[in-house]
């Protein structure tokens, strides 16, 4: 299984010349010797607790060859044998998997500062301009500056309120498109992806995809983002054997570089347009890109916002904001189609609050507790980032009575916690009613339920994700009845990645249900 992952190189990246093969053989021999020294000669300091337990390892490769590509379920199965904290040797790197609320609290609250850094993969350095974005930048003044820009300026409630008309316009375009496709199968994920992409790019620089381009460009853009997140979540040999990173044996860096280059050309074009852009009224454009460029020119000299930061933040918004929300909406509609009574409950709530003679407005979503429960249940059952973004301790520390070495890659298995039968009754069942009592929220303070993470590195885009999901899903199920095409099987299998996806796209048929066709225009 892992041989396929290692050897799945693209664009001929698996071929090396004879000289490199000789160097590679020497490197592997040296690493094998180092492995034996570490495993059989080196002893921990007296009095220092051991590493957490884990499966047996092989020389040089550790546990790499036994990894299952579906890491979230594989780690969950391992935890049933080795406990809620376990060790995996990923080549030369120590991997620590944590899958209980008590231990998650130790990492993300009690020792939050120590674990506030990231183990930055090679793909992230390619995608995020050397790791200059909010997701991968090390904890410190630079990260705090980026976080402030995102949370207080770009993604604050006040800013999101100010661009509501934009969200509404783009969602109405989606509803109009779906109305014209009535009675025909539609790829729901692609349409949700394109809706979110249009909202985000309009907020950033005013660009959208319209008309006949919707279907083709929606699929194309989504494929590029899927490939990008796939590279970011790949188990890349370059990350586990630094001496081999220059060879890029799997071609992950090369592929990511090509994908990032496609976005970079768009960013460059938009930046060039914005540098001297003047609106019709003689005033400068005030979209997010213009704000970032102004901040770059006027920023704090101690922690300046550079052009790399600007591009990296644009990449975060485009890549991180699109796939996540559209995948969650796709899972939600699929779960409701599997349990039609839940879909009927949501539609009944919408009829009571909105009625069939009006369209949903964003102001309505605060009056839809059952739909909120659906959202929370989807985020429980199919968390956006099933292992979060791996953390990396800045110093060796103790968690759960075991040693967690400095520089190790720490996986927080949200997926396992959210399906723990000691916490959740019938954990594999999609049952929104469990959230109707208001007990659970996703603020990051409850380590039984934390789909957006917790601590300093909690997701910066929670408010926007909530608004887009609720407004989009409410509009979809209020405006249309949905059914799976005749003879098609509704598949809810997951595909692991840094972002969790449906293995098979949801294709469903919309049927208009509002009282007046004018409401679809």
VOPA-716710 format. One line per 4 residues: their letters; for each residue x, y, z of C-alpha. Coordinates in steps of 0.2 Angstrom, whole numbers, plus 2048, in hexadecimal, padded with zeros to 3 digits. Layout:
a = X/Y/Z; ...;
END
This chain:
xxxx = 800/800/800; 80D/80D/805; 818/807/7F6; 80B/80E/7EB;
xxxx = 80B/81E/7F5; 81D/820/7F4; 81F/81C/7E2; 810/825/7DB;
xxxx = 81B/833/7D4; 815/83E/7C6; 81D/846/7B7; 82C/83A/7B7;
xxxx = 832/83F/7C9; 835/82C/7CE; 844/82B/7C1; 855/830/7C7;
xxxx = 866/82F/7BE; 873/822/7C2; 87D/82E/7CD; 86E/832/7D8;
xxxx = 86A/820/7DA; 87C/81D/7E1; 87A/82C/7EC; 869/826/7F2;
xxxx = 870/814/7F6; 87D/81C/801; 870/827/809; 864/819/80D;
xxxx = 873/80F/814; 877/81D/81F; 865/81F/825; 864/80D/829;
xxxx = 874/80E/834; 86D/81D/83C; 85C/814/83F; 865/805/848;
xxxx = 86F/811/853; 85F/81A/858; 855/80B/85B; 861/7FF/863;
xxxx = 86F/809/86A; 868/81A/86F; 860/81A/880; 854/828/887;
xxxx = 85A/832/896; 858/82A/8A7; 847/82F/8AF; 840/835/89E;
xxxx = 82F/82C/89A; 82F/821/88A; 827/825/87A; 815/820/879;
xxxx = 812/80D/873; 810/809/861; 811/7FB/854; 821/7F3/850;
xxxx = 82D/7FC/844; 838/7F6/836; 84A/7FD/834; 84C/80D/82A;
xxxx = 839/80E/825; 831/80D/836; 81F/80B/834; 81D/813/823;
xxxx = 81A/803/819; 80B/7FE/824; 802/80F/823; 7F1/80E/81B;
xxxx = 7ED/81D/810; 7DD/820/81A; 7E7/827/829; 7D8/82C/833;
xxxx = 7D1/81B/834; 7E2/812/835; 7E7/81D/844; 7D6/81A/84C;
xxxx = 7D9/807/84B; 7EA/808/852; 7E4/812/861; 7D9/804/865;
xxxx = 7E8/7F9/867; 7F5/805/86E; 7EB/812/877; 7E6/824/875;
xxxx = 7F8/829/872; 804/81F/867; 814/820/85E; 817/81D/84B;
xxxx = 829/81E/844; 827/827/833; 838/824/82C; 843/82F/837;
xxxx = 835/839/83E; 82B/835/84E; 818/836/84B; 80D/837/85A;
xxxx = 7FA/833/858; 7EE/83A/865; 7DC/835/866; 7D4/838/877;
xxxx = 7CC/849/87D; 7D7/849/88D; 7E7/848/883; 7E1/854/876;
xxxx = 7DF/860/885; 7F1/85E/88A; 7F7/862/879; 7EB/870/873;
xxxx = 7E8/878/884; 7F4/874/892; 803/874/887; 7FC/87E/879;
xxxx = 80B/88A/877; 817/87B/875; 80D/873/868; 808/883/85E;
xxxx = 815/87F/850; 812/875/841; 81C/867/839; 81D/86F/828;
xxxx = 81D/862/81A; 827/866/80A; 816/868/800; 811/876/80C;
xxxx = 821/87F/809; 81E/87E/7F6; 80B/883/7F8; 80C/891/805;
xxxx = 81B/89B/7FF; 828/892/80A; 81B/890/818; 816/8A3/819;
xxxx = 804/8A0/81C; 7F9/89F/82C; 7F8/88C/82C; 80B/888/82B;
xxxx = 814/897/832; 81D/893/843; 815/89A/853; 81C/8AC/857;
xxxx = 81A/8BE/852; 819/8BB/83F; 80B/8AE/842; 802/8BA/84E;
xxxx = 802/8C7/841; 7FB/8BC/833; 7EE/8B6/83F; 7E9/8C7/844;
xxxx = 7E7/8CC/831; 7DC/8BD/82E; 7D1/8BD/83E; 7CF/8CF/841;
xxxx = 7CF/8D6/830; 7CB/8CA/822; 7C0/8BD/82B; 7B8/8C7/839;
xxxx = 7A5/8C7/83B; 7A5/8DA/837; 7AE/8D6/826; 7A3/8C7/822;
xxxx = 793/8D2/826; 79A/8DF/819; 79B/8D2/80B; 78A/8C9/80E;
xxxx = 783/8D0/7FE; 792/8C8/7F5; 78E/8B7/7FD; 77C/8B9/7F9;
xxxx = 77F/8BD/7E7; 78A/8AE/7E4; 77F/8A2/7EC; 770/8A8/7E2;
xxxx = 77A/8A5/7D2; 77D/893/7D8; 76A/891/7DC; 766/898/7CB;
xxxx = 772/88C/7C3; 76B/87D/7CC; 759/883/7C7; 75E/882/7B5;
xxxx = 765/870/7B8; 755/86A/7C0; 752/858/7BD; 764/855/7B8;
xxxx = 772/84D/7C2; 77D/85A/7CA; 78E/858/7D2; 78A/861/7E3;
xxxx = 79B/862/7E9; 7A1/86B/7DA; 793/878/7DA; 796/87B/7ED;
xxxx = 7A9/87D/7EA; 7A6/889/7DC; 79A/893/7E7; 7A7/895/7F5;
xxxx = 7B5/898/7E8; 7AB/8A7/7E1; 7A7/8AE/7F2; 7B9/8AD/7F7;
xxxx = 7C1/8B4/7E7; 7B4/8C2/7E7; 7B9/8C6/7F9; 7CB/8C5/7F4;
xxxx = 7CC/8CF/7E3; 7BB/8CF/7DB; 7BC/8C0/7CF; 7AF/8B3/7CD;
xxxx = 7AA/8A5/7C1; 79A/8A7/7B8; 78E/8A0/7AB; 793/892/7A0;
xxxx = 7A4/891/7A8; 79D/88B/7B9; 79C/878/7B6; 7AD/876/7AD;
xxxx = 7B7/883/7B8; 7AF/87D/7C8; 7B6/86B/7C4; 7C7/871/7BE;
xxxx = 7CA/87D/7CD; 7C4/86F/7D9; 7CF/863/7D2; 7DE/86E/7D4;
xxxx = 7DA/872/7E6; 7D7/85F/7E9; 7E8/85B/7E3; 7F0/869/7ED;
xxxx = 7E8/863/7FD; 7ED/851/7F8; 7FF/856/7F7; 7FE/85F/808;
xxxx = 7F7/84F/810; 802/843/807; 80E/838/811; 81E/83F/808;
xxxx = 82E/836/80A; 837/847/809; 82F/84C/81A; 836/83C/823;
xxxx = 847/83B/81B; 84E/84D/81A; 85E/846/811; 853/840/803;
xxxx = 848/850/801; 853/856/7F3; 84E/847/7E8; 83B/84A/7EA;
xxxx = 838/837/7E7; 825/838/7E7; 825/848/7DD; 81A/850/7EA;
xxxx = 824/860/7EA; 824/862/7D8; 811/85F/7D6; 80E/86B/7E4;
xxxx = 819/878/7DC; 810/876/7CB; 7FF/878/7D4; 804/887/7DE;
xxxx = 80B/88F/7CE; 7FA/88F/7C6; 7F3/898/7D5; 802/8A4/7D6;
xxxx = 7FF/8AA/7C4; 7ED/8AF/7C9; 7F4/8B7/7D9; 801/8C1/7CF;
xxxx = 7F4/8C7/7C2; 7E8/8CD/7D0; 7F6/8D5/7D9; 7FC/8DE/7C9;
xxxx = 7EB/8E4/7C6; 7E9/8EA/7D8; 7F9/8F4/7DA; 7F2/903/7D1;
xxxx = 7E0/8FE/7D0; 7D3/90D/7D2; 7C1/90A/7D3; 7B4/913/7C8;
xxxx = 7B1/920/7D6; 7C4/924/7D6; 7C7/91B/7E6; 7D2/90B/7E8;
xxxx = 7CA/8FA/7E8; 7C7/8F4/7FA; 7C6/8E1/7F8; 7D1/8D6/803;
xxxx = 7E0/8D6/7F7; 7E0/8E9/7F7; 7E0/8E9/80A; 7EE/8DC/80B;
xxxx = 7F9/8E6/7FF; 7F6/8F6/809; 7FA/8ED/819; 80A/8E7/811;
xxxx = 80F/8F9/80D; 80A/900/81E; 80E/8F1/829; 818/8EF/839;
xxxx = 82B/8F0/836; 82E/8E3/843; 822/8D6/83B; 81F/8DC/829;
xxxx = 812/8D4/81E; 81C/8CF/80E; 816/8CB/7FD; 819/8B8/801;
xxxx = 80D/8BA/810; 800/8C3/804; 801/8B5/7F8; 801/8A7/805;
xxxx = 7F1/8AF/80D; 7E9/8AF/7FC; 7ED/89D/7FA; 7E6/899/80C;
xxxx = 7D6/8A1/807; 7D4/899/7F6; 7DA/887/7FB; 7D5/886/80D;
xxxx = 7C4/88F/80B; 7BD/886/7FC; 7BF/873/7FE; 7BB/873/810;
xxxx = 7AA/87B/810; 7A5/873/7FF; 7AA/861/806; 7A0/864/816;
xxxx = 790/86A/80C; 792/85B/801; 793/84F/810; 784/857/818;
xxxx = 779/855/809; 77E/843/806; 77B/83F/818; 769/847/817;
xxxx = 766/83E/807; 76A/82D/810; 75E/832/81E; 750/83B/815;
xxxx = 747/83F/825; 755/84B/82A; 753/854/81A; 741/856/81D;
xxxx = 744/85C/82E; 750/86A/827; 744/86E/819; 735/870/826;
xxxx = 73F/87B/831; 743/886/822; 731/887/81D; 72C/88C/82E;
xxxx = 73A/89A/82F; 73B/89F/81D; 72C/898/814; 72B/892/802;
xxxx = 727/8A4/7FB; 738/8AB/800; 74A/8A7/7FE; 756/8A4/80C;
xxxx = 760/8B2/813; 76F/8B1/81E; 766/8BA/82C; 75A/8AA/82C;
xxxx = 768/89E/831; 768/8A3/843; 756/89D/844; 75A/88B/83E;
xxxx = 760/881/84D; 75D/870/844; 767/875/835; 775/87B/841;
xxxx = 774/86A/849; 776/862/838; 786/86C/835; 78D/867/846;
xxxx = 789/855/843; 792/855/832; 7A1/85D/83A; 7A1/850/847;
xxxx = 79F/841/83B; 7AA/848/82D; 7B6/855/835; 7BE/860/828;
xxxx = 7CF/85C/82D; 7CF/84B/835; 7E0/84C/83C; 7E0/85F/83D;
xxxx = 7F1/866/837; 7FF/85D/83F; 807/866/84E; 819/866/853;
xxxx = 820/868/864; 82D/875/866; 835/86C/874; 834/85A/87B;
xxxx = 826/858/887; 81B/84C/890; 809/847/88B; 7FF/83A/893;
xxxx = 80E/834/89D; 818/831/88D; 827/83B/885; 822/845/875;
xxxx = 833/84A/86D; 836/85B/866; 833/85C/853; 827/84D/853;
xxxx = 818/84D/848; 808/84D/853; 7F8/848/84B; 7E8/84C/855;
xxxx = 7DB/840/84F; 7CB/84A/850; 7C2/83D/845; 7C5/830/853;
xxxx = 7C0/83B/861; 7B0/840/858; 7AB/82D/856; 7B0/827/867;
xxxx = 7A2/81D/86E; 7A6/821/880; 7A1/833/87B; 794/832/86D;
xxxx = 785/826/86D; 785/81C/85D; 794/826/856; 793/821/844;
xxxx = 781/826/842; 77C/837/83B; 771/83E/848; 770/851/849;
xxxx = 764/850/858; 773/84D/863; 777/85F/861; 766/867/864;
xxxx = 769/86A/876; 777/877/873; 784/86D/87D; 791/86D/870;
xxxx = 79A/87B/867; 7AA/87C/85C; 7B2/88A/866; 7C1/87E/86A;
xxxx = 7BD/87D/87C; 7B5/86C/87C; 7C2/85E/878; 7B4/852/874;
xxxx = 7AF/85C/865; 7BB/868/85C; 7B9/867/849; 7C2/877/847;
xxxx = 7D0/873/853; 7D5/87C/863; 7E1/887/86B; 7EC/894/862;
xxxx = 7EB/88B/851; 7D8/889/851; 7D1/88D/840; 7D1/89F/83B;
xxxx = 7C2/89D/82F; 7B5/895/83A; 7A9/8A4/839; 7AA/8A4/826;
xxxx = 7A8/891/824; 799/892/830; 790/89F/826; 794/898/815;
xxxx = 78F/886/81A; 77F/88B/822; 779/898/815; 77E/88C/806;
xxxx = 776/87C/80E; 766/885/813; 764/88C/801; 767/87B/7F9;
xxxx = 75A/872/803; 74E/880/804; 74E/883/7F1; 74E/871/7EB;
xxxx = 749/85F/7EF; 758/853/7EC; 759/841/7E7; 767/835/7E1;
xxxx = 765/830/7CF; 75C/820/7CC; 767/811/7CE; 775/81B/7D6;
xxxx = 77C/816/7E7; 77E/823/7F4; 790/821/7FA; 796/829/80A;
xxxx = 7A8/822/80B; 7B5/82F/80F; 7C6/832/807; 7D4/837/813;
xxxx = 7DE/847/80F; 7E3/856/819; 7D1/85B/815; 7C5/84C/816;
xxxx = 7BB/849/806; 7AD/83E/800; 7B5/82F/7F6; 7A7/830/7E9;
xxxx = 7A0/841/7E4; 78E/844/7E8; 783/845/7D9; 771/84A/7DC;
xxxx = 762/850/7D3; 75A/861/7D8; 747/864/7D7; 741/876/7DA;
xxxx = 735/877/7E9; 732/88A/7EB; 721/891/7E7; 727/89D/7D9;
xxxx = 734/89B/7CB; 739/8AD/7CD; 741/8A9/7DE; 74E/89F/7D4;
x = 753/8AE/7CA;
END
